Amino acid sequence: MKRWSMIFAAVITILLSNTGEPAAKSSRWGKDYFPNVKVVTQDGKKVKFYDDLIKDRIVLISFIFTSCTDLCPLTTARIAQVVDRLRDEIGKDIFVLSITVDPENDTPDKLRTFANAFYTGPGWTFITGKPADIRAINSKLGNKSDVATQHRNEIVLGNDKTGEWTRNSPFADIENLELAIRDMDPDWRDRRHVRQDALAADHNPHGLTIGREPGQVLFKKICAPCHTVGVTDHIGPDLLGVTDRRDPKWLVEMIMNPARLRANRDPILADLDAKYKGVRMPNLGLSASDASDLISYLASRTVQIEELRAQPEESHLHPTQGGSHHQHK
């Protein structure tokens, strides 16, 4: 766990260094700043970037490419968690944009397959377009590298109407990230009278808490965006009983280096890739101790849920594990 924690602590430290109140109003980021070029959505619709996707809107913007085997799927899954928490506002008051950093290869069809693995509702647009136009947009948003694998793993938050723009990390605590997005709306800021921890509690309907077990901490941070335990298949498969169904050595390899399993044409992983199209288990640089902690947590969580289910129905509530439920496969 230490290796993973150090990597993401560094990311969060850098990206959250200026994420208090939104930046002061600036005329630099507006209609004269963003390229108002035509881009193409995941549905093949041609729209103007500024006029149709940014103007007068509160937006959350991320950078992705569909063949990414590292953080793009996890970043997008984290955003999907936030979208689920903001579902009443998404497409009305708040809009999400995911911009490819690989426009030469990311066609609308590829973007649609990728998008549908995470979310199928309104308000979240994945865009591609002419490479020069997409690079110009990305550059204005601070992603200046032309190499897809070197894009910035961050999100940009903005309110075009007020001119407030800031950056944040998709790996921040989900409650704090939700608050950061809501804070882009000055009306919401003015009427906010509850403490941040109270709001976080209101939006944790399943009562998931972080205990001392390191595997539980890891699960919530990097697994829960795609997986549940004892609920239902989500972006990826539900993991109830996975430690009984799978060989321990296979589980360790799957957690530490799924790319190697994939390269070796592992039949189990091939079946999972075929079932959960559009997103693959990424390589996250987890250590052997991380894998051991996760497997231990999944085993103990399975036992806990099965014991609860064995009790008379009236004596307990259905056990659930944190995760968004806007889409079931």
Residue frames relative to the residue before (quaternion, step in Angstrom):
aa qw qx qy qz dx dy dz
M 1.0000 0.0000 0.0000 0.0000 0.00 0.00 0.00
K 0.5874 0.6177 -0.3734 0.3661 3.57 1.08 -0.72
R 0.6593 0.5200 -0.3222 0.4372 3.58 0.92 -0.93
W 0.6667 0.4944 -0.3044 0.4675 3.56 0.89 -0.95
S 0.6570 0.5280 -0.3168 0.4349 3.58 0.90 -0.89
M 0.6534 0.5168 -0.3171 0.4533 3.57 0.99 -0.81
I 0.6370 0.5340 -0.3314 0.4465 3.58 0.99 -0.83
F 0.7579 0.3957 -0.2234 0.4681 3.55 0.73 -1.04
A 0.5605 0.5689 -0.4005 0.4492 3.58 1.15 -0.42
A 0.6468 0.5117 -0.3208 0.4657 3.57 1.02 -0.78
V 0.6398 0.5223 -0.3273 0.4591 3.58 0.97 -0.84
I 0.6975 0.4819 -0.2787 0.4512 3.54 0.81 -1.02
T 0.6196 0.5497 -0.3480 0.4391 3.59 1.00 -0.79
I 0.6822 0.4846 -0.2871 0.4662 3.56 0.91 -0.92
L 0.7558 0.4347 -0.2284 0.4332 3.54 0.75 -1.06
L 0.7254 0.4187 -0.2506 0.4855 3.57 1.15 -0.51
S 0.3848 0.7618 -0.4607 0.2437 3.57 1.25 0.13
N 0.7949 0.1928 -0.1253 0.5614 3.61 1.15 -0.39
T 0.4587 0.7140 -0.4181 0.3240 3.57 1.07 0.72
G 0.2701 0.7269 -0.5768 0.2571 3.57 0.77 0.99
E 0.7910 -0.0663 0.0933 0.6010 3.56 -0.50 -1.15
P 0.6184 -0.5506 0.3891 0.4038 3.62 -1.09 0.55
A 0.6253 -0.5598 0.3934 0.3754 3.53 -1.19 0.61
A 0.6098 -0.5654 0.4081 0.3768 3.54 -1.16 0.57
K 0.6423 -0.5363 0.3819 0.3924 3.55 -1.17 0.58
S 0.0113 0.8020 -0.5948 0.0533 3.53 -0.87 0.99
S 0.3916 -0.7285 0.5144 0.2265 3.57 -0.89 0.93
R 0.4959 0.6809 -0.4243 0.3321 3.60 1.26 -0.20
W 0.7467 0.3182 -0.1983 0.5494 3.59 1.01 -0.79
G 0.4452 0.6586 -0.4931 0.3534 3.57 -0.22 1.27
K 0.8258 -0.2483 0.1621 0.4797 3.54 -1.22 -0.47
D 0.7041 0.4346 -0.2736 0.4905 3.58 1.13 -0.52
Y 0.6409 0.5238 -0.3184 0.4620 3.56 1.28 -0.05
F 0.7442 0.3872 -0.2230 0.4966 3.59 0.83 -0.94
P 0.4833 -0.6327 0.5097 0.3260 3.61 -1.02 0.72
N 0.2365 -0.7818 0.5618 0.1311 3.58 -0.73 1.03
V 0.2207 0.8073 -0.5078 0.2045 3.54 0.97 1.00
K 0.5525 -0.5883 0.4677 0.3604 3.53 -1.29 0.31
V 0.0502 -0.7710 0.6348 0.0063 3.55 -0.98 0.93
V 0.3722 -0.7251 0.5402 0.2093 3.56 -1.27 0.30
T 0.3535 -0.7486 0.5265 0.1934 3.57 -0.85 1.00
Q 0.6943 -0.4610 0.3525 0.4255 3.55 -1.33 0.10
D 0.6760 0.4611 -0.2920 0.4952 3.59 1.23 -0.32
G 0.5738 -0.6250 0.3606 0.3873 3.57 1.29 0.17
K 0.4883 0.6651 -0.4299 0.3665 3.58 1.26 0.17
K 0.3060 -0.7445 0.5654 0.1801 3.57 -0.96 0.90
V 0.0478 0.7922 -0.6022 0.0865 3.56 -0.78 1.09
K 0.4779 -0.6290 0.5179 0.3282 3.55 -1.29 0.29
F 0.5473 -0.6734 0.3842 0.3153 3.52 -0.78 1.07
Y 0.7600 0.3616 -0.2321 0.4876 3.61 0.63 -1.00
D 0.7063 0.4932 -0.2937 0.4143 3.60 0.65 -1.09
D 0.7967 0.3474 -0.1616 0.4673 3.59 0.88 -0.92
L 0.7912 0.3373 -0.1622 0.4837 3.60 1.10 -0.55
I 0.7728 0.3449 -0.1710 0.5045 3.61 1.13 -0.52
K 0.6232 0.6151 -0.3483 0.3346 3.58 0.84 -1.00
D 0.8706 0.0037 -0.0617 0.4880 3.54 -0.91 1.14
R 0.5987 0.5891 -0.3519 0.4132 3.60 1.17 0.35
I 0.3618 -0.6198 0.6308 0.2950 3.49 -1.41 0.27
V 0.0212 -0.8382 0.5424 -0.0520 3.57 -0.63 1.13
L 0.1775 -0.7000 0.6781 0.1368 3.49 -1.35 0.53
I 0.0739 -0.8265 0.5578 -0.0186 3.57 -0.61 1.16
S 0.0254 -0.7873 0.6161 0.0030 3.57 -0.95 0.92
F 0.3477 -0.7113 0.5767 0.2014 3.54 -1.35 0.36
I 0.0787 0.8099 -0.5717 0.1049 3.58 -0.75 1.05
F 0.0123 -0.7398 0.6560 0.1492 3.52 -1.39 -0.07
T 0.5740 -0.6903 0.3346 0.2864 3.52 -0.87 1.03
S 0.6907 0.4537 -0.2932 0.4807 3.62 1.14 -0.44
C 0.3607 0.7533 -0.4777 0.2724 3.58 1.27 0.15
T 0.1587 -0.7949 0.5803 0.0788 3.57 -0.95 0.89
D 0.6353 0.5264 -0.3332 0.4564 3.58 1.24 0.19
L 0.8812 -0.0787 0.0677 0.4613 3.59 -0.51 -1.18
C 0.4885 0.6882 -0.4439 0.3013 3.64 1.12 -0.36
P 0.6809 0.4668 -0.3248 0.4615 3.65 0.77 -0.84
L 0.6650 0.4956 -0.3140 0.4622 3.58 0.95 -0.81
T 0.6242 0.5320 -0.3336 0.4648 3.58 1.00 -0.82
T 0.6874 0.4808 -0.2822 0.4654 3.57 0.87 -0.96
A 0.6345 0.5169 -0.3329 0.4683 3.58 1.04 -0.70
R 0.6271 0.5229 -0.3363 0.4693 3.59 1.04 -0.73
I 0.6412 0.5045 -0.3237 0.4791 3.57 0.99 -0.80
A 0.6182 0.5451 -0.3432 0.4505 3.58 1.03 -0.76
Q 0.6088 0.5378 -0.3510 0.4657 3.59 1.08 -0.66
V 0.6648 0.4933 -0.2997 0.4742 3.57 0.95 -0.89
V 0.6256 0.5389 -0.3305 0.4572 3.57 0.98 -0.85
D 0.6439 0.5227 -0.3267 0.4532 3.57 0.96 -0.80
R 0.6681 0.4917 -0.2949 0.4743 3.58 1.04 -0.75
L 0.7451 0.3570 -0.1895 0.5305 3.58 1.18 -0.61
R 0.2476 0.8517 -0.4515 0.0974 3.57 1.29 0.22
D 0.6446 0.5282 -0.3404 0.4354 3.61 1.05 -0.60
E 0.7213 0.4266 -0.2413 0.4894 3.58 1.20 -0.52
I 0.5602 0.6244 -0.3928 0.3769 3.59 1.18 -0.51
G 0.7946 0.2310 -0.2137 0.5192 3.54 -0.77 1.09
K 0.7039 0.3850 -0.2550 0.5396 3.57 1.32 -0.10
D 0.8170 0.1100 -0.0220 0.5657 3.56 0.64 -1.18
I 0.7777 0.2180 -0.0955 0.5819 3.57 1.16 -0.62
F 0.0997 -0.8000 0.5915 0.0149 3.55 -0.95 0.95
V 0.2470 -0.7686 0.5785 0.1162 3.55 -1.09 0.79
L 0.0733 -0.7780 0.6236 0.0206 3.55 -1.01 0.92
S 0.0513 -0.7542 0.6531 0.0445 3.55 -1.00 0.83
I 0.1487 -0.8225 0.5487 0.0197 3.54 -0.51 1.27
T 0.4202 -0.7040 0.5063 0.2672 3.58 -0.79 0.94
V 0.2480 -0.7275 0.6145 0.1777 3.54 -1.23 0.57
D 0.6903 0.3883 -0.2573 0.5536 3.56 1.34 0.22
P 0.0072 0.8648 -0.5021 0.0002 3.60 0.70 1.05
E 0.5608 0.6034 -0.4014 0.4005 3.61 1.15 -0.42
N 0.7901 0.3150 -0.1477 0.5047 3.58 1.06 -0.72
D 0.6766 0.5017 -0.2996 0.4480 3.59 1.10 -0.60
T 0.1222 -0.7981 0.5899 0.0130 3.52 -0.14 1.36
P 0.6685 -0.4712 0.3624 0.4470 3.62 -1.20 0.21
D 0.6361 0.5331 -0.3387 0.4432 3.61 0.98 -0.78
K 0.6608 0.4902 -0.3101 0.4764 3.59 0.95 -0.83
L 0.6481 0.5115 -0.3184 0.4658 3.56 0.99 -0.80
R 0.6461 0.5222 -0.3279 0.4497 3.60 0.97 -0.80
T 0.6422 0.5105 -0.3235 0.4715 3.60 0.97 -0.82
F 0.6535 0.5057 -0.2994 0.4770 3.57 0.97 -0.90
A 0.6770 0.5083 -0.2942 0.4436 3.58 0.85 -0.99
N 0.6883 0.5101 -0.2940 0.4238 3.57 0.87 -0.94
A 0.5669 0.5854 -0.3902 0.4285 3.58 1.22 -0.31
F 0.7620 0.3697 -0.1820 0.4995 3.57 1.20 -0.52
Y 0.8131 -0.0580 0.1269 0.5652 3.58 0.93 -0.84
T 0.1019 -0.8156 0.5679 0.0434 3.58 -0.97 0.82
G 0.5347 0.6463 -0.3989 0.3705 3.58 1.24 0.18
P 0.6942 -0.4726 0.3422 0.4215 3.57 -1.29 -0.18
G 0.7502 0.4874 -0.2799 0.3484 3.53 -1.35 0.14
W 0.7038 0.3700 -0.2666 0.5447 3.60 1.24 -0.05
T 0.0522 -0.8264 0.5594 -0.0377 3.56 -0.46 1.27
F 0.1783 -0.7427 0.6380 0.0977 3.55 -0.97 0.96
I 0.0639 -0.8458 0.5296 -0.0030 3.58 -0.72 0.99
T 0.0516 -0.7314 0.6790 0.0358 3.47 -1.35 0.62
G 0.0541 0.8062 -0.5877 0.0400 3.59 -1.21 -0.17
K 0.7571 -0.2939 0.2570 0.5238 3.54 -1.19 -0.46
P 0.5724 -0.6369 0.3823 0.3473 3.61 -0.80 0.94
A 0.6664 0.5023 -0.3188 0.4495 3.60 0.88 -0.87
D 0.6614 0.5045 -0.3065 0.4628 3.60 1.00 -0.80
I 0.6640 0.4989 -0.3062 0.4652 3.58 0.92 -0.90
R 0.6543 0.5018 -0.3196 0.4669 3.59 0.96 -0.77
A 0.6256 0.5306 -0.3419 0.4584 3.58 1.04 -0.70
I 0.6436 0.5081 -0.3142 0.4784 3.59 1.00 -0.80
N 0.6731 0.5028 -0.2983 0.4529 3.56 0.84 -0.99
S 0.6381 0.5351 -0.3254 0.4478 3.57 1.00 -0.82
K 0.6526 0.5118 -0.3149 0.4615 3.58 0.96 -0.83
L 0.6972 0.4491 -0.2602 0.4945 3.58 1.17 -0.59
G 0.6446 -0.5706 0.3032 0.4086 3.57 1.28 0.17
N 0.6111 0.5154 -0.3633 0.4785 3.58 1.27 0.02
K 0.0195 -0.8821 0.4690 -0.0409 3.54 0.24 1.30
S 0.5422 0.6315 -0.4088 0.3744 3.60 1.20 -0.20
D 0.3482 -0.7283 0.5528 0.2067 3.57 -1.05 0.79
V 0.5999 0.5404 -0.3576 0.4693 3.59 1.28 -0.04
A 0.4686 -0.7278 0.4201 0.2726 3.57 -0.48 1.21
T 0.7038 0.4857 -0.2799 0.4363 3.58 0.88 -0.91
Q 0.6927 0.4533 -0.2775 0.4874 3.59 1.26 -0.18
H 0.3642 0.7451 -0.4950 0.2592 3.60 1.17 0.36
R 0.5873 -0.5952 0.4210 0.3516 3.56 -1.21 0.50
N 0.2759 -0.7591 0.5707 0.1482 3.54 -0.85 1.03
E 0.4489 0.6431 -0.4729 0.4016 3.51 0.38 1.30
I 0.3139 -0.6990 0.5870 0.2614 3.53 -1.32 -0.04
V 0.2850 -0.7184 0.6087 0.1792 3.53 -1.27 0.53
L 0.1432 -0.7764 0.6106 0.0623 3.56 -0.89 0.97
G 0.0947 0.8244 -0.5519 0.0829 3.58 -0.88 0.87
N 0.1516 -0.7223 0.6637 0.1218 3.50 -1.33 0.47
D 0.2994 -0.7993 0.4928 0.1689 3.55 -0.17 1.28
K 0.6267 0.5643 -0.3458 0.4113 3.56 1.03 -0.73
T 0.7652 0.3388 -0.1884 0.5140 3.60 0.96 -0.83
G 0.4475 -0.7008 0.4484 0.3280 3.59 1.22 -0.33
E 0.4856 0.6598 -0.4393 0.3686 3.62 1.21 0.35
W 0.0596 0.7905 -0.6041 0.0817 3.55 -0.82 1.06
T 0.0850 0.7822 -0.6129 0.0725 3.56 -1.07 0.74
R 0.3691 -0.6946 0.5645 0.2502 3.54 -1.35 0.12
N 0.0333 -0.7848 0.6185 0.0190 3.54 -1.24 0.47
S 0.4576 -0.6633 0.5148 0.2926 3.55 -1.30 0.15
P 0.4417 -0.6853 0.5029 0.2870 3.60 -0.90 0.82
F 0.6739 0.4936 -0.2917 0.4660 3.58 1.25 -0.27
A 0.3889 0.6899 -0.5022 0.3472 3.57 1.24 0.34
D 0.6662 -0.4539 0.3728 0.4595 3.58 -1.24 0.25
I 0.5451 -0.6758 0.3860 0.3116 3.54 -0.78 1.06
E 0.6318 0.5299 -0.3384 0.4534 3.60 1.04 -0.72
N 0.6714 0.4918 -0.2978 0.4676 3.57 0.96 -0.88
L 0.6316 0.5247 -0.3343 0.4626 3.57 1.05 -0.70
E 0.6184 0.5324 -0.3364 0.4701 3.57 1.03 -0.76
L 0.6656 0.5024 -0.2986 0.4642 3.57 0.92 -0.90
A 0.6314 0.5395 -0.3359 0.4443 3.59 1.00 -0.79
I 0.6601 0.4899 -0.3052 0.4807 3.57 1.02 -0.78
R 0.6610 0.4983 -0.3141 0.4649 3.57 0.89 -0.86
D 0.6376 0.5558 -0.3244 0.4236 3.57 1.06 -0.73
M 0.5319 0.6096 -0.4204 0.4108 3.60 1.22 -0.16
D 0.6516 0.4689 -0.3004 0.5150 3.59 1.27 -0.34
P 0.3499 -0.7693 0.4871 0.2201 3.65 -0.35 1.14
D 0.6046 0.5481 -0.3659 0.4474 3.61 1.07 -0.60
W 0.6513 0.4986 -0.3188 0.4750 3.56 0.99 -0.80
R 0.6306 0.5323 -0.3379 0.4525 3.59 0.97 -0.78
D 0.6704 0.5210 -0.3040 0.4322 3.57 0.95 -0.88
R 0.7679 0.3658 -0.2038 0.4848 3.58 0.98 -0.74
R 0.4652 0.6735 -0.4557 0.3497 3.57 1.25 0.12
H 0.0209 0.8257 -0.5604 0.0607 3.57 -0.60 1.16
V 0.6195 0.5248 -0.3585 0.4607 3.56 1.26 0.18
R 0.5374 -0.6123 0.4686 0.3417 3.52 -1.14 0.55
Q 0.6462 -0.5575 0.3626 0.3742 3.54 -1.14 0.64
D 0.6785 0.4871 -0.3181 0.4485 3.59 0.89 -0.81
A 0.6109 0.5387 -0.3593 0.4556 3.60 1.10 -0.56
L 0.6419 0.5105 -0.3219 0.4730 3.56 1.00 -0.84
A 0.6369 0.5318 -0.3329 0.4480 3.57 0.95 -0.85
A 0.6508 0.5149 -0.3200 0.4571 3.58 0.98 -0.81
D 0.6373 0.5373 -0.3293 0.4435 3.58 1.01 -0.82
H 0.7549 0.3731 -0.2028 0.4999 3.57 1.08 -0.69
N 0.5911 0.5054 -0.3975 0.4870 3.56 1.12 0.61
P 0.0551 -0.8728 0.4837 0.0359 3.58 0.65 1.11
H 0.6988 0.4745 -0.2878 0.4513 3.59 1.11 -0.50
G 0.4453 -0.7393 0.4267 0.2703 3.57 1.26 0.04
L 0.2881 0.7686 -0.5246 0.2257 3.59 1.12 0.57
T 0.0306 -0.7999 0.5992 -0.0085 3.55 -0.74 1.02
I 0.4073 -0.6943 0.5358 0.2550 3.51 -1.20 0.54
G 0.1622 -0.7970 0.5763 0.0797 3.55 -0.64 1.09
R 0.7326 -0.4136 0.3057 0.4458 3.53 -1.23 -0.50
E 0.5429 0.6396 -0.4037 0.3649 3.59 1.19 -0.38
P 0.4265 -0.7395 0.4491 0.2638 3.64 -0.54 1.11
G 0.6171 0.5571 -0.3536 0.4286 3.59 1.06 -0.66
Q 0.6268 0.5291 -0.3391 0.4606 3.58 1.09 -0.65
V 0.6244 0.5308 -0.3300 0.4684 3.56 1.04 -0.79
L 0.6654 0.4991 -0.2960 0.4696 3.56 0.91 -0.94
F 0.6493 0.5340 -0.3306 0.4289 3.57 0.89 -0.90
K 0.6802 0.4884 -0.3066 0.4525 3.57 0.81 -0.94
K 0.7082 0.4917 -0.2743 0.4259 3.56 0.91 -0.90
I 0.8531 0.1664 -0.0551 0.4915 3.60 0.76 -0.95
C 0.7078 0.4453 -0.2776 0.4730 3.62 1.16 -0.32
A 0.6386 0.5856 -0.3265 0.3777 3.58 0.96 -0.90
P 0.5744 0.5797 -0.4154 0.4018 3.67 1.02 -0.45
C 0.7904 0.2933 -0.1501 0.5164 3.61 1.09 -0.64
H 0.7975 0.2800 -0.1139 0.5222 3.58 1.10 -0.62
T 0.1703 -0.7291 0.6478 0.1409 3.52 -1.33 0.44
V 0.2698 -0.7163 0.6063 0.2158 3.55 -1.34 0.07
G 0.8532 0.0508 -0.0714 0.5142 3.55 -0.47 1.20
V 0.5850 0.5529 -0.3930 0.4445 3.61 1.13 0.51
T 0.6537 -0.4289 0.3510 0.5153 3.58 0.35 -1.28
D 0.6065 -0.4934 0.4380 0.4437 3.56 -1.25 0.17
H 0.1362 -0.7930 0.5919 0.0478 3.56 -1.02 0.80
I 0.7888 -0.0655 0.0966 0.6035 3.62 -0.57 -1.09
G 0.7560 0.1076 -0.0684 0.6421 3.52 1.19 -0.72
P 0.7161 -0.4642 0.2918 0.4320 3.59 -1.23 0.06
D 0.5208 -0.5767 0.5151 0.3619 3.54 -1.24 0.48
L 0.3397 -0.7984 0.4776 0.1377 3.56 -0.93 0.95
L 0.3270 0.7319 -0.5292 0.2781 3.60 1.17 0.37
G 0.8513 0.1340 -0.1163 0.4937 3.58 -0.80 1.03
V 0.3893 0.7484 -0.4768 0.2470 3.59 1.22 0.08
T 0.6401 0.5277 -0.3399 0.4431 3.60 1.07 -0.60
D 0.6432 0.4766 -0.3239 0.5042 3.60 1.25 -0.27
R 0.6944 0.4976 -0.2699 0.4443 3.58 1.05 -0.78
R 0.7823 0.3252 -0.1515 0.5092 3.58 1.02 -0.76
D 0.5580 -0.5868 0.4768 0.3421 3.53 -1.21 0.62
P 0.5552 -0.6396 0.4056 0.3437 3.63 -0.86 0.87
K 0.6478 0.5151 -0.3310 0.4533 3.61 0.95 -0.80
W 0.6352 0.5201 -0.3293 0.4665 3.58 1.04 -0.76
L 0.6413 0.5260 -0.3276 0.4525 3.60 0.96 -0.82
V 0.6417 0.5164 -0.3256 0.4642 3.58 0.94 -0.84
E 0.6715 0.4900 -0.2977 0.4695 3.58 0.91 -0.90
M 0.6421 0.5283 -0.3212 0.4532 3.58 0.98 -0.83
I 0.6829 0.4737 -0.2892 0.4749 3.59 0.97 -0.79
M 0.7542 0.4237 -0.2184 0.4516 3.58 0.86 -0.96
N 0.8324 -0.0239 0.0787 0.5481 3.58 0.87 -0.90
P 0.0591 -0.8301 0.5541 0.0179 3.62 0.40 1.16
A 0.5722 0.5972 -0.3883 0.4063 3.60 1.14 -0.55
R 0.6484 0.5098 -0.3262 0.4618 3.59 1.03 -0.73
L 0.6197 0.5216 -0.3406 0.4774 3.58 1.03 -0.73
R 0.6634 0.5097 -0.2999 0.4585 3.54 0.96 -0.90
A 0.6541 0.5132 -0.3113 0.4603 3.57 0.97 -0.84
N 0.6983 0.4410 -0.2571 0.5018 3.58 1.15 -0.65
R 0.4308 -0.7407 0.4244 0.2929 3.56 1.33 0.22
D 0.0836 0.8159 -0.5600 0.1172 3.51 0.88 1.00
P 0.4448 -0.7363 0.4361 0.2643 3.64 -0.62 1.05
I 0.6238 0.5327 -0.3565 0.4472 3.62 1.02 -0.68
L 0.6827 0.4728 -0.2861 0.4780 3.56 0.89 -0.93
A 0.6061 0.5542 -0.3548 0.4468 3.59 1.06 -0.70
D 0.6503 0.5038 -0.3133 0.4745 3.58 1.00 -0.79
L 0.6516 0.5077 -0.3181 0.4652 3.59 0.99 -0.81
D 0.6426 0.5190 -0.3225 0.4622 3.59 0.97 -0.83
A 0.6589 0.5061 -0.3072 0.4640 3.57 1.02 -0.78
K 0.6848 0.4868 -0.2897 0.4584 3.59 1.00 -0.79
Y 0.7775 0.2629 -0.1339 0.5554 3.59 0.91 -0.93
K 0.0664 -0.8493 0.5237 -0.0035 3.53 0.48 1.26
G 0.7510 0.4157 -0.2944 0.4201 3.53 -1.17 0.59
V 0.7958 0.0961 -0.0656 0.5942 3.60 1.16 -0.37
R 0.1264 -0.7915 0.5963 0.0452 3.53 -0.98 0.91
M 0.6077 -0.5321 0.4421 0.3901 3.52 -1.23 0.53
P 0.2584 -0.8029 0.5161 0.1489 3.63 -0.57 1.09
N 0.5033 -0.5795 0.5297 0.3610 3.52 -1.35 0.20
L 0.0926 -0.8387 0.5366 0.0049 3.60 -0.60 1.13
G 0.5148 -0.6825 0.4063 0.3227 3.57 1.22 0.24
L 0.3290 0.7605 -0.4995 0.2526 3.57 1.11 0.61
S 0.4347 -0.7084 0.5059 0.2307 3.54 -1.12 0.75
A 0.6854 -0.4548 0.3603 0.4400 3.56 -1.32 0.08
S 0.6484 0.5043 -0.3249 0.4687 3.59 1.03 -0.71
D 0.5976 0.5432 -0.3560 0.4702 3.60 1.10 -0.66
A 0.6595 0.5094 -0.3063 0.4602 3.56 0.90 -0.96
S 0.6483 0.5176 -0.3138 0.4619 3.57 0.96 -0.86
D 0.6531 0.5143 -0.3147 0.4581 3.60 0.97 -0.85
L 0.6659 0.5027 -0.3042 0.4597 3.57 0.94 -0.88
I 0.6612 0.5046 -0.3101 0.4605 3.58 0.90 -0.91
S 0.6351 0.5270 -0.3257 0.4613 3.58 1.00 -0.81
Y 0.6607 0.5022 -0.3090 0.4646 3.58 0.95 -0.87
L 0.6673 0.5062 -0.3120 0.4485 3.60 0.88 -0.90
A 0.6412 0.5155 -0.3251 0.4662 3.57 1.04 -0.74
S 0.6976 0.4608 -0.2852 0.4688 3.59 0.85 -0.92
R 0.6299 0.5288 -0.3349 0.4600 3.59 1.06 -0.71
T 0.6270 0.5340 -0.3303 0.4612 3.59 1.03 -0.76
V 0.6490 0.5091 -0.3147 0.4697 3.58 0.92 -0.90
Q 0.6485 0.5301 -0.3182 0.4441 3.57 0.93 -0.91
I 0.6901 0.4766 -0.2840 0.4648 3.58 0.86 -0.95
E 0.6658 0.5007 -0.3159 0.4541 3.58 0.90 -0.84
E 0.6274 0.5211 -0.3386 0.4692 3.59 1.06 -0.66
L 0.6515 0.5044 -0.3147 0.4714 3.57 1.00 -0.79
R 0.6688 0.5021 -0.3033 0.4567 3.57 0.96 -0.81
A 0.6407 0.5347 -0.3241 0.4456 3.56 1.16 -0.53
Q 0.5723 0.5824 -0.3800 0.4345 3.56 1.26 -0.31
P 0.6462 -0.4898 0.3872 0.4388 3.61 -1.21 0.34
E 0.6113 -0.6200 0.3540 0.3414 3.54 -0.95 0.94
E 0.6973 0.4921 -0.2943 0.4302 3.59 0.91 -0.83
S 0.6476 0.5706 -0.3209 0.3899 3.61 1.20 -0.34
H 0.8026 0.1518 -0.1021 0.5678 3.58 1.19 -0.12
L 0.4673 -0.6183 0.5466 0.3171 3.49 -1.35 0.29
H 0.6030 -0.5477 0.4255 0.3942 3.57 -1.18 0.50
P 0.3864 -0.7385 0.4950 0.2455 3.61 -0.64 1.03
T 0.0490 -0.7992 0.5989 0.0122 3.55 -0.96 0.80
Q 0.2666 -0.7333 0.6034 0.1648 3.50 -1.28 0.43
G 0.6012 -0.6131 0.3711 0.3534 3.58 -0.94 0.89
G 0.3956 0.6796 -0.5516 0.2782 3.57 -1.08 0.75
S 0.5133 -0.6468 0.4566 0.3312 3.59 -1.14 0.50
H 0.2475 -0.7971 0.5440 0.0865 3.58 -1.13 0.71
H 0.3555 0.7661 -0.4873 0.2217 3.59 1.08 0.44
Q 0.7902 0.1928 -0.1070 0.5717 3.58 1.22 -0.29
H 0.0592 -0.7832 0.6183 0.0277 3.57 -0.95 0.87
K 0.2664 -0.7683 0.5618 0.1518 3.52 -0.98 0.80
